[in-house]
């Protein structure tokens, strides 16, 4: 019987096998056994992740102390009236441990999501971009630049429905009721301001208004002007 040694190298360990040959054939005998899965499991258990903890204000110190004792760090702290939001980084065990502490109202993974990364269009003049949309051929001249519709597959959804009859409430800092792209779909009769002394419509002048911006994303009319709402 003859024997030869073979070393298999993994990311973390080297495993030595001995190949033995006999008259009845060849078989492998493991000389050194390393449980790679154990090593990988240990790595995963110690992996650092980001978490959000919603905590009663008088228990924040206990939560932050526990995070730091467990090998984690506090990333941010937002204090509200009776509760606080703690942003932390730590090993996976921290999440289950914090959940059991007094005064903890909620625990969640702090997830960062990267959606579609649109290619920047060739920078042309506004008139050049608006006159002949290259891809959509739509007469709403800025629709070509609405990459969010592609990210959400809005055009595919429009084959089923376009939101006829749907009402969407927007709680924001007012809307330009006279905007050409909003006026056809805006329900002025249902709109109201909850701020004493302020109207729900914005004043005169050209400036950025967040409520108008959000209203356009949702309900800008398909009317041959500007953009189209989702």
N, CA, C and O of each residue as an XYZ file, in Angstrom:
920
protein
N       0.850     -1.185      0.000
C       0.000      0.000      0.000
C       0.887      1.237      0.000
O       1.849      1.318      0.763
N       0.566      2.183     -0.844
C       1.328      3.420     -0.919
C       0.458      4.560     -0.424
O      -0.770      4.480     -0.461
N       1.093      5.610      0.033
C       0.339      6.755      0.560
C       0.945      8.044      0.060
O       2.155      8.133     -0.147
N       0.094      9.056     -0.138
C       0.561     10.382     -0.510
C      -0.261     11.410      0.246
O      -1.452     11.207      0.478
N       0.378     12.527      0.637
C      -0.304     13.577      1.384
C      -0.765     14.688      0.448
O      -0.042     15.084     -0.467
N      -1.945     15.171      0.681
C      -2.484     16.278     -0.100
C      -3.009     17.339      0.860
O      -3.720     17.025      1.814
N      -2.654     18.600      0.601
C      -3.126     19.708      1.439
C      -4.139     20.522      0.653
O      -3.858     20.954     -0.465
N      -5.311     20.732      1.228
C      -6.334     21.589      0.642
C      -6.389     22.867      1.451
O      -6.600     22.830      2.664
N      -6.204     23.972      0.805
C      -6.193     25.255      1.497
C      -7.531     25.966      1.316
O      -8.005     26.145      0.195
N      -8.117     26.360      2.409
C      -9.337     27.158      2.370
C      -8.974     28.589      2.727
O      -7.802     28.932      2.884
N     -10.008     29.419      2.853
C      -9.768     30.818      3.189
C      -9.162     30.947      4.570
O      -8.361     31.848      4.816
N      -9.542     30.046      5.484
C      -9.113     30.181      6.866
C      -8.161     29.091      7.338
O      -7.302     29.353      8.180
N      -8.291     27.884      6.821
C      -7.547     26.748      7.360
C      -6.949     25.924      6.235
O      -7.351     26.033      5.076
N      -5.989     25.105      6.598
C      -5.455     24.104      5.688
C      -5.869     22.735      6.194
O      -5.749     22.442      7.384
N      -6.352     21.905      5.297
C      -6.792     20.558      5.666
C      -5.867     19.562      4.981
O      -5.652     19.644      3.772
N      -5.324     18.632      5.738
C      -4.429     17.625      5.166
C      -5.191     16.318      5.006
O      -5.776     15.806      5.960
N      -5.177     15.788      3.798
C      -5.781     14.495      3.522
C      -4.660     13.522      3.156
O      -3.638     13.924      2.599
N      -4.852     12.267      3.467
C      -3.901     11.236      3.037
C      -4.621     10.289      2.099
O      -5.645      9.703      2.452
N      -4.083     10.145      0.916
C      -4.652      9.221     -0.064
C      -3.891      7.908      0.042
O      -2.669      7.869     -0.103
N      -4.622      6.844      0.294
C      -4.005      5.524      0.440
C      -4.486      4.621     -0.687
O      -5.682      4.554     -0.970
N      -3.563      3.936     -1.321
C      -3.901      3.034     -2.414
C      -3.730      1.599     -1.959
O      -2.711      1.261     -1.355
N      -4.691      0.761     -2.233
C      -4.610     -0.662     -1.927
C      -5.024     -1.430     -3.155
O      -5.409     -0.850     -4.170
N      -4.942     -2.742     -3.054
C      -5.343     -3.588     -4.182
C      -6.834     -3.471     -4.455
O      -7.282     -3.700     -5.578
N      -7.603     -3.114     -3.432
C      -9.053     -3.044     -3.595
C      -9.520     -1.676     -4.086
O     -10.715     -1.462     -4.293
N      -8.592     -0.764     -4.269
C      -8.991      0.549     -4.762
C      -8.381      1.652     -3.924
O      -7.479      1.414     -3.120
N      -8.868      2.830     -4.113
C      -8.332      3.989     -3.413
C      -9.401      4.560     -2.490
O     -10.590      4.552     -2.808
N      -8.950      5.057     -1.338
C      -9.877      5.720     -0.436
C      -9.136      6.855      0.246
O      -7.906      6.907      0.262
N      -9.906      7.744      0.796
C      -9.355      8.920      1.473
C      -9.531      8.762      2.974
O     -10.605      8.394      3.451
N      -8.480      9.039      3.703
C      -8.605      9.121      5.155
C      -8.224     10.525      5.582
O      -7.185     11.047      5.178
N      -9.051     11.123      6.385
C      -8.800     12.485      6.826
C      -7.836     12.446      7.998
O      -8.119     11.841      9.032
N      -6.692     13.100      7.825
C      -5.693     13.155      8.874
C      -5.998     14.299      9.834
O      -5.942     14.130     11.053
N      -6.316     15.451      9.281
C      -6.663     16.604     10.095
C      -8.054     17.074      9.676
O      -8.290     17.384      8.508
N      -8.947     17.120     10.618
C     -10.315     17.554     10.325
C     -10.528     18.925     10.937
O     -10.351     19.117     12.140
N     -10.903     19.857     10.114
C     -11.189     21.198     10.585
C     -12.619     21.535     10.211
O     -12.981     21.483      9.036
N     -13.412     21.868     11.166
C     -14.799     22.218     10.894
C     -14.861     23.673     10.463
O     -14.931     24.591     11.280
N     -14.832     23.849      9.142
C     -14.845     25.199      8.619
C     -16.144     25.915      8.973
O     -16.163     27.121      9.217
N     -17.211     25.153      8.995
C     -18.487     25.794      9.271
C     -18.491     26.421     10.662
O     -19.155     27.430     10.897
N     -17.731     25.801     11.593
C     -17.657     26.370     12.934
C     -16.958     27.716     12.903
O     -17.382     28.668     13.558
N     -15.890     27.781     12.138
C     -15.154     29.029     12.029
C     -15.975     30.113     11.362
O     -15.968     31.268     11.788
N     -16.692     29.725     10.296
C     -17.527     30.699      9.610
C     -18.666     31.160     10.492
O     -19.025     32.337     10.490
N     -19.234     30.239     11.245
C     -20.309     30.602     12.148
C     -19.851     31.597     13.193
O     -20.592     32.509     13.560
N     -18.639     31.424     13.668
C     -18.117     32.358     14.656
C     -17.952     33.737     14.062
O     -18.197     34.748     14.721
N     -17.524     33.769     12.782
C     -17.371     35.060     12.123
C     -18.712     35.769     11.991
O     -18.818     36.970     12.241
N     -19.760     34.994     11.586
C     -21.066     35.606     11.397
C     -21.636     36.126     12.708
O     -22.289     37.169     12.746
N     -21.378     35.375     13.797
C     -21.912     35.780     15.087
C     -21.311     37.093     15.556
O     -21.953     37.858     16.275
N     -20.065     37.352     15.140
C     -19.404     38.564     15.598
C     -19.500     39.706     14.591
O     -18.923     40.772     14.804
N     -20.230     39.485     13.492
C     -20.350     40.520     12.467
C     -21.061     41.741     13.050
O     -22.047     41.610     13.775
N     -20.556     42.913     12.731
C     -21.136     44.158     13.225
C     -22.263     44.616     12.296
O     -22.119     44.612     11.074
N     -23.379     45.008     12.897
C     -24.508     45.510     12.135
C     -25.029     46.775     12.804
O     -24.704     47.071     13.954
N     -25.842     47.512     12.061
C     -26.432     48.737     12.590
C     -27.864     48.467     13.042
O     -28.615     47.753     12.378
N     -28.232     49.052     14.188
C     -29.556     48.846     14.752
C     -30.169     50.177     15.186
O     -29.464     51.158     15.426
N     -31.491     50.184     15.279
C     -32.236     51.315     15.836
C     -33.025     50.816     17.035
O     -33.743     49.821     16.942
N     -32.890     51.512     18.168
C     -33.608     51.160     19.379
C     -34.498     52.336     19.796
O     -34.017     53.455     19.974
N     -35.779     52.073     19.948
C     -36.725     53.071     20.459
C     -36.876     52.834     21.951
O     -37.321     51.767     22.376
N     -36.506     53.828     22.744
C     -36.336     53.613     24.183
C     -37.020     54.734     24.968
O     -36.990     55.894     24.557
N     -37.632     54.383     26.093
C     -38.139     55.394     26.994
C     -36.963     56.232     27.500
O     -35.890     55.704     27.792
N     -37.179     57.522     27.597
C     -36.067     58.439     27.869
C     -35.314     58.119     29.147
O     -34.100     58.315     29.208
N     -36.007     57.629     30.170
C     -35.326     57.352     31.430
C     -34.585     56.017     31.430
O     -34.015     55.632     32.451
N     -34.584     55.305     30.302
C     -33.852     54.039     30.190
C     -32.733     54.107     29.151
O     -32.078     53.102     28.876
N     -32.515     55.287     28.577
C     -31.518     55.414     27.505
C     -30.119     55.065     27.999
O     -29.372     54.378     27.303
N     -29.759     55.529     29.185
C     -28.413     55.286     29.694
C     -28.131     53.794     29.846
O     -27.034     53.331     29.534
N     -29.122     53.042     30.325
C     -28.944     51.600     30.484
C     -28.723     50.920     29.146
O     -27.914     49.999     29.040
N     -29.447     51.374     28.111
C     -29.309     50.785     26.775
C     -27.937     51.098     26.177
O     -27.266     50.206     25.657
N     -27.525     52.353     26.251
C     -26.221     52.717     25.679
C     -25.076     52.018     26.415
O     -24.103     51.595     25.791
N     -25.193     51.896     27.740
C     -24.156     51.186     28.499
C     -24.072     49.728     28.073
O     -22.977     49.182     27.929
N     -25.225     49.095     27.870
C     -25.234     47.684     27.476
C     -24.609     47.494     26.096
O     -23.856     46.546     25.872
N     -24.927     48.403     25.172
C     -24.345     48.318     23.831
C     -22.820     48.370     23.901
O     -22.133     47.574     23.262
N     -22.309     49.298     24.670
C     -20.859     49.469     24.754
C     -20.195     48.311     25.487
O     -19.088     47.916     25.122
N     -20.841     47.755     26.511
C     -20.287     46.588     27.199
C     -20.238     45.373     26.286
O     -19.401     44.487     26.466
N     -21.130     45.330     25.310
C     -21.198     44.194     24.384
C     -20.268     44.364     23.189
O     -20.293     43.550     22.266
N     -19.455     45.407     23.195
C     -18.515     45.628     22.100
C     -19.061     46.484     20.982
O     -18.458     46.564     19.911
N     -20.194     47.127     21.212
C     -20.786     47.986     20.195
C     -20.482     49.450     20.433
O     -19.822     49.815     21.406
N     -20.973     50.280     19.531
C     -20.786     51.724     19.633
C     -22.109     52.434     19.372
O     -22.964     51.925     18.647
N     -22.269     53.608     19.967
C     -23.457     54.434     19.738
C     -23.163     55.363     18.571
O     -22.198     56.127     18.607
N     -23.988     55.298     17.546
C     -23.788     56.111     16.356
C     -24.491     57.459     16.466
O     -23.961     58.480     16.028
N     -25.694     57.458     17.058
C     -26.447     58.704     17.152
C     -27.531     58.541     18.206
O     -27.920     57.423     18.542
N     -28.008     59.649     18.717
C     -29.063     59.644     19.728
C     -29.985     60.821     19.460
O     -29.559     61.976     19.455
N     -31.257     60.509     19.237
C     -32.265     61.550     19.004
C     -33.221     61.539     20.190
O     -33.918     60.552     20.421
N     -33.253     62.621     20.932
C     -34.082     62.712     22.133
C     -35.398     63.410     21.814
O     -35.408     64.505     21.252
N     -36.513     62.768     22.178
C     -37.837     63.336     22.010
C     -38.402     63.661     23.400
O     -37.641     63.741     24.364
N     -39.695     63.846     23.516
C     -40.268     64.248     24.803
C     -40.146     63.148     25.856
O     -39.537     63.347     26.907
N     -40.727     61.995     25.565
C     -40.754     60.917     26.558
C     -39.977     59.689     26.113
O     -39.861     58.721     26.865
N     -39.451     59.719     24.914
C     -38.685     58.585     24.413
C     -37.565     59.070     23.514
O     -37.531     60.235     23.118
N     -36.652     58.169     23.197
C     -35.492     58.522     22.379
C     -35.242     57.428     21.352
O     -35.665     56.284     21.521
N     -34.553     57.801     20.293
C     -34.157     56.860     19.253
C     -32.642     56.722     19.297
O     -31.911     57.692     19.095
N     -32.177     55.499     19.565
C     -30.751     55.218     19.678
C     -30.293     54.461     18.439
O     -30.820     53.393     18.126
N     -29.314     55.015     17.740
C     -28.707     54.344     16.591
C     -27.389     53.755     17.056
O     -26.535     54.471     17.579
N     -27.218     52.442     16.867
C     -26.035     51.757     17.397
C     -25.479     50.775     16.380
O     -26.167     50.340     15.457
N     -24.215     50.441     16.581
C     -23.541     49.417     15.785
C     -22.995     48.388     16.745
O     -22.387     48.740     17.756
N     -23.205     47.104     16.438
C     -22.710     46.082     17.352
C     -22.912     44.687     16.802
O     -23.505     44.520     15.737
N     -22.423     43.674     17.521
C     -22.602     42.282     17.094
C     -24.072     41.886     17.126
O     -24.887     42.545     17.772
N     -24.402     40.809     16.427
C     -25.801     40.427     16.253
C     -26.496     40.124     17.578
O     -27.709     40.304     17.690
N     -25.746     39.666     18.588
C     -26.380     39.328     19.861
C     -26.970     40.551     20.564
O     -27.870     40.422     21.393
N     -26.456     41.742     20.227
C     -26.932     42.964     20.884
C     -28.422     43.166     20.647
O     -29.142     43.607     21.543
N     -28.882     42.848     19.456
C     -30.285     43.086     19.105
C     -31.225     42.322     20.041
O     -32.177     42.897     20.569
N     -30.962     41.038     20.245
C     -31.833     40.240     21.110
C     -31.676     40.629     22.572
O     -32.641     40.570     23.333
N     -30.470     41.026     22.977
C     -30.246     41.424     24.366
C     -30.967     42.722     24.701
O     -31.604     42.831     25.748
N     -30.866     43.706     23.810
C     -31.514     44.996     24.048
C     -33.025     44.835     24.080
O     -33.702     45.526     24.841
N     -33.556     43.949     23.279
C     -35.001     43.740     23.214
C     -35.580     43.358     24.584
O     -36.735     43.660     24.883
N     -34.761     42.689     25.412
C     -35.242     42.199     26.709
C     -35.088     43.223     27.839
O     -35.545     42.979     28.956
N     -34.458     44.353     27.563
C     -34.230     45.340     28.605
C     -35.497     46.144     28.903
O     -36.340     46.343     28.028
N     -35.618     46.598     30.142
C     -36.752     47.448     30.524
C     -36.697     48.770     29.766
O     -35.622     49.319     29.524
N     -37.859     49.264     29.400
C     -37.945     50.568     28.757
C     -37.703     50.573     27.272
O     -37.763     51.631     26.645
N     -37.427     49.402     26.676
C     -37.189     49.319     25.229
C     -38.532     49.118     24.526
O     -39.226     48.130     24.767
N     -38.888     50.057     23.662
C     -40.193     50.044     22.994
C     -40.147     49.405     21.612
O     -41.175     48.966     21.097
N     -38.971     49.348     21.013
C     -38.859     48.775     19.675
C     -37.417     48.562     19.276
O     -36.530     49.311     19.687
N     -37.186     47.538     18.475
C     -35.848     47.192     17.993
C     -35.950     46.871     16.506
O     -36.844     46.136     16.086
N     -35.039     47.420     15.714
C     -35.078     47.158     14.268
C     -33.677     47.258     13.684
O     -32.816     47.966     14.206
N     -33.467     46.535     12.591
C     -32.224     46.690     11.841
C     -32.225     48.057     11.166
O     -33.248     48.493     10.638
N     -31.094     48.723     11.184
C     -30.944     50.007     10.493
C     -30.386     49.706      9.111
O     -29.177     49.559      8.935
N     -31.275     49.616      8.139
C     -30.918     49.122      6.802
C     -30.670     50.281      5.853
O     -31.441     51.239      5.810
N     -29.598     50.185      5.099
C     -29.336     51.132      4.022
C     -29.619     50.438      2.693
O     -29.104     49.352      2.427
N     -30.433     51.069      1.874
C     -30.840     50.468      0.602
C     -30.383     51.326     -0.561
O     -30.659     52.525     -0.607
N     -29.689     50.713     -1.492
C     -29.287     51.403     -2.715
C     -30.160     50.899     -3.852
O     -30.024     49.754     -4.283
N     -31.044     51.738     -4.331
C     -31.906     51.340     -5.422
C     -31.219     51.521     -6.763
O     -29.996     51.427     -6.868
N     -32.013     51.780     -7.776
C     -31.460     51.946     -9.108
C     -30.511     53.139     -9.128
O     -30.769     54.167     -8.502
N     -29.437     52.987     -9.841
C     -28.451     54.062     -9.962
C     -28.492     54.554    -11.405
O     -27.770     54.034    -12.255
N     -29.321     55.543    -11.688
C     -29.549     55.922    -13.084
C     -28.323     56.571    -13.714
O     -27.585     57.312    -13.065
N     -28.128     56.277    -14.979
C     -27.050     56.939    -15.718
C     -27.464     58.385    -15.971
O     -28.602     58.654    -16.357
N     -26.559     59.289    -15.758
C     -26.887     60.696    -15.964
C     -27.088     60.967    -17.459
O     -26.276     60.536    -18.278
N     -28.143     61.665    -17.813
C     -28.369     61.960    -19.225
C     -27.365     62.987    -19.735
O     -26.769     63.739    -18.964
N     -27.199     62.995    -21.026
C     -26.367     64.033    -21.624
C     -27.000     65.389    -21.343
O     -28.195     65.590    -21.562
N     -26.193     66.302    -20.862
C     -26.730     67.597    -20.477
C     -26.977     68.433    -21.730
O     -26.049     68.853    -22.421
N     -28.255     68.656    -21.995
C     -28.660     69.494    -23.117
C     -29.422     70.697    -22.571
O     -29.727     70.758    -21.380
N     -29.718     71.623    -23.419
C     -30.567     72.723    -23.015
C     -31.969     72.222    -22.724
O     -32.373     71.178    -23.235
N     -32.714     72.952    -21.911
C     -34.060     72.531    -21.544
C     -34.925     72.339    -22.779
O     -35.649     71.348    -22.879
N     -34.860     73.270    -23.714
C     -35.690     73.171    -24.912
C     -35.334     71.941    -25.737
O     -36.219     71.279    -26.279
N     -34.035     71.630    -25.836
C     -33.611     70.462    -26.610
C     -34.117     69.178    -25.979
O     -34.557     68.268    -26.683
N     -34.057     69.097    -24.647
C     -34.518     67.890    -23.965
C     -36.037     67.772    -24.038
O     -36.578     66.670    -24.125
N     -36.708     68.896    -24.004
C     -38.155     68.869    -23.901
C     -38.852     68.600    -25.226
O     -39.925     67.998    -25.252
N     -38.255     69.037    -26.316
C     -38.983     69.019    -27.579
C     -39.207     67.613    -28.123
O     -40.300     67.299    -28.592
N     -38.177     66.759    -28.065
C     -38.288     65.431    -28.651
C     -37.761     64.370    -27.673
O     -36.603     63.967    -27.776
N     -38.587     63.917    -26.735
C     -38.144     62.851    -25.836
C     -37.696     61.639    -26.625
O     -38.414     61.153    -27.499
N     -36.507     61.155    -26.311
C     -35.883     60.123    -27.138
C     -36.485     58.748    -26.915
O     -36.643     57.982    -27.866
N     -36.833     58.413    -25.642
C     -37.247     57.046    -25.329
C     -38.759     56.906    -25.196
O     -39.354     56.016    -25.804
N     -39.377     57.766    -24.414
C     -40.793     57.585    -24.126
C     -41.695     58.123    -25.223
O     -42.833     57.677    -25.368
N     -41.194     59.083    -25.999
C     -41.993     59.731    -27.037
C     -43.239     60.400    -26.453
O     -44.235     60.593    -27.150
N     -43.171     60.748    -25.173
C     -44.331     61.333    -24.509
C     -44.290     62.846    -24.654
O     -43.221     63.456    -24.635
N     -45.473     63.446    -24.799
C     -45.508     64.892    -24.998
C     -45.381     65.676    -23.700
O     -45.257     66.901    -23.739
N     -45.409     65.001    -22.539
C     -45.075     65.682    -21.279
C     -43.560     65.808    -21.252
O     -42.861     64.850    -20.921
N     -43.048     66.984    -21.598
C     -41.671     67.128    -22.069
C     -40.587     66.782    -21.048
O     -39.449     66.530    -21.446
N     -40.897     66.761    -19.735
C     -39.880     66.354    -18.774
C     -40.050     64.903    -18.316
O     -39.295     64.428    -17.468
N     -41.026     64.207    -18.867
C     -41.247     62.815    -18.460
C     -40.032     61.950    -18.752
O     -39.762     60.990    -18.030
N     -39.305     62.283    -19.797
C     -38.096     61.534    -20.164
C     -37.078     61.496    -19.017
O     -36.306     60.544    -18.907
N     -37.075     62.512    -18.176
C     -36.088     62.610    -17.103
C     -36.557     61.970    -15.807
O     -35.807     61.964    -14.831
N     -37.748     61.442    -15.762
C     -38.285     60.839    -14.537
C     -37.813     59.392    -14.398
O     -38.562     58.454    -14.671
N     -36.564     59.227    -13.970
C     -35.988     57.879    -13.870
C     -36.701     57.037    -12.808
O     -36.644     55.808    -12.857
N     -37.370     57.681    -11.852
C     -38.088     56.935    -10.821
C     -39.189     56.057    -11.397
O     -39.495     55.000    -10.844
N     -39.781     56.486    -12.496
C     -40.821     55.662    -13.124
C     -40.242     54.344    -13.631
O     -40.895     53.302    -13.564
N     -39.008     54.399    -14.141
C     -38.360     53.164    -14.590
C     -38.001     52.286    -13.396
O     -38.143     51.064    -13.450
N     -37.530     52.921    -12.310
C     -37.139     52.155    -11.118
C     -38.329     51.420    -10.522
O     -38.171     50.317     -9.999
N     -39.527     52.016    -10.591
C     -40.726     51.418    -10.009
C     -41.552     50.629    -11.025
O     -42.589     50.064    -10.679
N     -41.097     50.591    -12.266
C     -41.851     49.947    -13.346
C     -43.264     50.536    -13.447
O     -44.248     49.809    -13.579
N     -43.335     51.857    -13.381
C     -44.627     52.539    -13.429
C     -45.331     52.301    -14.753
O     -46.549     52.129    -14.791
N     -44.578     52.291    -15.827
C     -45.210     52.109    -17.140
C     -45.875     50.739    -17.240
O     -46.917     50.593    -17.880
N     -45.268     49.735    -16.604
C     -45.900     48.416    -16.580
C     -47.186     48.423    -15.769
O     -48.172     47.790    -16.146
N     -47.168     49.159    -14.631
C     -48.374     49.250    -13.798
C     -49.483     49.991    -14.522
O     -50.659     49.666    -14.362
N     -49.115     50.983    -15.314
C     -50.125     51.769    -16.036
C     -50.913     50.926    -17.036
O     -52.014     51.305    -17.437
N     -50.360     49.798    -17.434
C     -51.096     48.922    -18.347
C     -52.304     48.301    -17.645
O     -53.267     47.886    -18.290
N     -52.234     48.245    -16.315
C     -53.339     47.696    -15.530
C     -54.286     48.787    -15.040
O     -55.505     48.635    -15.112
N     -53.726     49.882    -14.544
C     -54.539     50.970    -14.000
C     -53.689     52.218    -13.875
O     -52.465     52.141    -13.777
N     -54.346     53.366    -13.878
C     -53.651     54.644    -13.723
C     -54.165     55.448    -12.528
O     -53.943     56.656    -12.444
N     -54.844     54.777    -11.618
C     -55.261     55.452    -10.396
C     -56.540     56.248    -10.491
O     -56.778     57.135     -9.672
N     -57.363     55.950    -11.470
C     -58.620     56.695    -11.598
C     -59.463     56.542    -10.332
O     -59.677     55.430     -9.850
N     -59.933     57.661     -9.803
C     -60.794     57.623     -8.632
C     -60.085     57.525     -7.301
O     -60.733     57.586     -6.256
N     -58.771     57.376     -7.310
C     -58.011     57.252     -6.068
C     -57.738     58.638     -5.483
O     -57.356     59.558     -6.206
N     -57.933     58.781     -4.184
C     -57.625     60.032     -3.490
C     -56.396     59.827     -2.619
O     -56.308     58.840     -1.889
N     -55.449     60.752     -2.692
C     -54.233     60.706     -1.883
C     -54.125     61.995     -1.083
O     -54.121     63.087     -1.652
N     -54.039     61.867      0.234
C     -53.876     63.038      1.096
C     -52.395     63.349      1.254
O     -51.595     62.449      1.513
N     -52.025     64.611      1.100
C     -50.637     65.042      1.230
C     -50.542     66.005      2.410
O     -51.125     67.089      2.374
N     -49.826     65.623      3.438
C     -49.600     66.479      4.603
C     -48.231     67.116      4.440
O     -47.210     66.466      4.663
N     -48.207     68.380      4.054
C     -46.932     69.022      3.739
C     -47.091     70.525      3.942
O     -47.995     70.974      4.647
N     -46.201     71.299      3.318
C     -46.206     72.746      3.581
C     -46.928     73.543      2.505
O     -46.503     74.641      2.147
N     -48.025     72.985      1.987
C     -48.828     73.713      1.020
C     -48.556     73.288     -0.409
O     -47.547     72.644     -0.697
N     -49.468     73.656     -1.305
C     -49.394     73.255     -2.713
C     -49.738     74.457     -3.585
O     -50.580     75.279     -3.227
N     -49.085     74.543     -4.712
C     -49.400     75.573     -5.697
C     -50.652     75.134     -6.467
O     -50.567     74.311     -7.379
N     -51.785     75.674     -6.103
C     -53.053     75.230     -6.684
C     -53.203     75.636     -8.141
O     -54.034     75.073     -8.852
N     -52.418     76.598     -8.597
C     -52.531     77.080     -9.968
C     -51.519     76.450    -10.915
O     -51.442     76.840    -12.080
N     -50.744     75.486    -10.437
C     -49.742     74.853    -11.299
C     -50.446     74.066    -12.408
O     -51.378     73.308    -12.141
N     -50.002     74.247    -13.635
C     -50.664     73.615    -14.782
C     -50.667     72.096    -14.701
O     -51.582     71.446    -15.207
N     -49.649     71.530    -14.069
C     -49.560     70.072    -13.990
C     -50.372     69.505    -12.824
O     -50.655     68.307    -12.801
N     -50.744     70.330    -11.874
C     -51.474     69.856    -10.704
C     -52.964     70.168    -10.760
O     -53.779     69.400    -10.248
N     -53.315     71.261    -11.362
C     -54.691     71.749    -11.355
C     -55.719     70.716    -11.825
O     -56.791     70.629    -11.227
N     -55.436     69.919    -12.884
C     -56.456     68.969    -13.344
C     -56.812     67.894    -12.322
O     -57.939     67.399    -12.324
N     -55.879     67.523    -11.452
C     -56.130     66.428    -10.505
C     -56.267     66.893     -9.056
O     -56.503     66.073     -8.169
N     -56.127     68.175     -8.806
C     -56.161     68.689     -7.444
C     -57.593     68.868     -6.963
O     -58.402     69.496     -7.645
N     -57.914     68.321     -5.796
C     -59.237     68.501     -5.203
C     -59.175     69.674     -4.225
O     -58.969     69.489     -3.026
N     -59.353     70.866     -4.752
C     -59.306     72.068     -3.919
C     -60.421     72.065     -2.875
O     -60.262     72.625     -1.791
N     -61.560     71.427     -3.207
C     -62.696     71.419     -2.283
C     -62.428     70.579     -1.041
O     -63.104     70.739     -0.025
N     -61.432     69.674     -1.116
C     -61.107     68.823      0.030
C     -59.841     69.286      0.752
O     -59.453     68.702      1.764
N     -59.202     70.325      0.237
C     -57.915     70.768      0.782
C     -58.125     71.758      1.921
O     -59.064     72.553      1.908
N     -57.234     71.694      2.903
C     -57.398     72.527      4.091
C     -56.045     72.755      4.758
O     -55.167     71.894      4.707
N     -55.886     73.904      5.374
C     -54.688     74.194      6.166
C     -54.981     73.940      7.633
O     -56.036     74.316      8.143
N     -54.024     73.290      8.314
C     -54.140     73.050      9.747
C     -53.239     73.989     10.549
O     -53.064     73.819     11.755
N     -52.672     74.984      9.861
C     -51.808     75.966     10.515
C     -52.586     77.266     10.647
O     -52.970     77.851      9.635
N     -52.828     77.730     11.862
C     -53.595     78.970     12.041
C     -52.968     80.146     11.295
O     -51.769     80.400     11.409
N     -53.790     80.851     10.539
C     -53.327     82.034      9.840
C     -52.659     81.775      8.500
O     -52.230     82.718      7.836
N     -52.562     80.504      8.087
C     -51.929     80.182      6.800
C     -52.901     79.441      5.902
O     -53.663     78.590      6.361
N     -52.870     79.771      4.617
C     -53.698     79.088      3.639
C     -52.992     77.798      3.209
O     -51.789     77.649      3.424
N     -53.739     76.867      2.602
C     -53.124     75.624      2.132
C     -52.419     75.813      0.795
O     -51.656     74.948      0.368
N     -52.671     76.941      0.132
C     -51.976     77.226     -1.124
C     -50.732     78.068     -0.838
O     -50.671     78.786      0.160
N     -49.765     77.972     -1.710
C     -48.532     78.741     -1.530
C     -48.698     80.121     -2.154
O     -49.584     80.352     -2.977
N     -47.818     81.032     -1.737
C     -47.907     82.391     -2.247
C     -47.325     82.532     -3.635
O     -46.843     81.569     -4.231
N     -47.380     83.762     -4.138
C     -46.847     84.049     -5.461
C     -45.319     83.998     -5.438
O     -44.692     84.140     -4.388
N     -44.742     83.794     -6.613
C     -43.289     83.799     -6.727
C     -42.768     82.448     -7.182
O     -43.466     81.436     -7.117
N     -41.510     82.455     -7.650
C     -40.886     81.224     -8.134
C     -39.910     80.731     -7.074
O     -38.896     81.380     -6.814
N     -40.204     79.604     -6.468
C     -39.329     79.043     -5.438
C     -39.681     77.574     -5.273
O     -40.724     77.113     -5.737
N     -38.796     76.851     -4.606
C     -39.064     75.428     -4.373
C     -40.044     75.279     -3.223
O     -39.871     75.874     -2.160
N     -41.069     74.482     -3.451
C     -42.064     74.206     -2.421
C     -42.236     72.697     -2.319
O     -42.601     72.036     -3.291
N     -41.968     72.159     -1.130
C     -41.936     70.699     -0.986
C     -43.301     70.068     -1.224
O     -43.387     69.001     -1.833
N     -44.367     70.705     -0.755
C     -45.696     70.151     -0.972
C     -46.042     70.041     -2.445
O     -46.623     69.048     -2.882
N     -45.685     71.060     -3.207
C     -45.910     71.025     -4.653
C     -45.084     69.921     -5.298
O     -45.560     69.217     -6.188
N     -43.862     69.776     -4.851
C     -42.968     68.734     -5.379
C     -43.566     67.344     -5.154
O     -43.605     66.530     -6.076
N     -44.030     67.071     -3.937
C     -44.606     65.764     -3.615
C     -45.906     65.543     -4.389
O     -46.162     64.446     -4.885
N     -46.713     66.579     -4.488
C     -47.964     66.458     -5.235
C     -47.699     66.114     -6.695
O     -48.455     65.356     -7.301
N     -46.633     66.666     -7.262
C     -46.290     66.358     -8.647
C     -45.855     64.921     -8.833
O     -46.207     64.289     -9.829
N     -45.091     64.395     -7.882
C     -44.675     62.986     -7.958
C     -45.892     62.077     -7.962
O     -45.937     61.082     -8.686
N     -46.875     62.426     -7.149
C     -48.049     61.566     -7.013
C     -49.058     61.777     -8.130
O     -49.526     60.817     -8.743
N     -49.393     63.045     -8.396
C     -50.570     63.266     -9.235
C     -50.449     64.261    -10.364
O     -51.464     64.787    -10.819
N     -49.248     64.541    -10.834
C     -49.133     65.443    -11.990
C     -49.890     64.844    -13.176
O     -49.805     63.646    -13.443
N     -50.629     65.696    -13.876
C     -51.512     65.225    -14.943
C     -50.727     64.831    -16.190
O     -49.684     65.406    -16.504
N     -51.259     63.840    -16.885
C     -50.717     63.462    -18.208
C     -51.398     64.350    -19.225
O     -52.377     63.957    -19.860
N     -50.864     65.567    -19.373
C     -51.578     66.597    -20.136
C     -50.698     67.322    -21.139
O     -51.012     68.437    -21.556
N     -49.594     66.691    -21.530
C     -48.732     67.335    -22.513
C     -47.906     68.485    -21.946
O     -47.434     69.355    -22.678
N     -47.744     68.469    -20.634
C     -46.983     69.551    -20.003
C     -46.183     68.986    -18.840
O     -46.723     68.260    -18.006
N     -44.901     69.316    -18.781
C     -44.088     68.984    -17.597
C     -43.830     67.520    -17.382
O     -43.191     66.863    -18.203
N     -44.338     66.993    -16.248
C     -44.083     65.599    -15.865
C     -45.408     64.873    -15.722
O     -46.475     65.451    -15.928
N     -45.323     63.578    -15.360
C     -46.520     62.778    -15.126
C     -46.372     62.126    -13.750
O     -45.321     61.565    -13.438
N     -47.419     62.198    -12.929
C     -47.380     61.590    -11.602
C     -47.464     60.077    -11.689
O     -47.934     59.513    -12.677
N     -46.998     59.443    -10.636
C     -47.021     57.969    -10.579
C     -48.449     57.456    -10.634
O     -48.672     56.246    -10.599
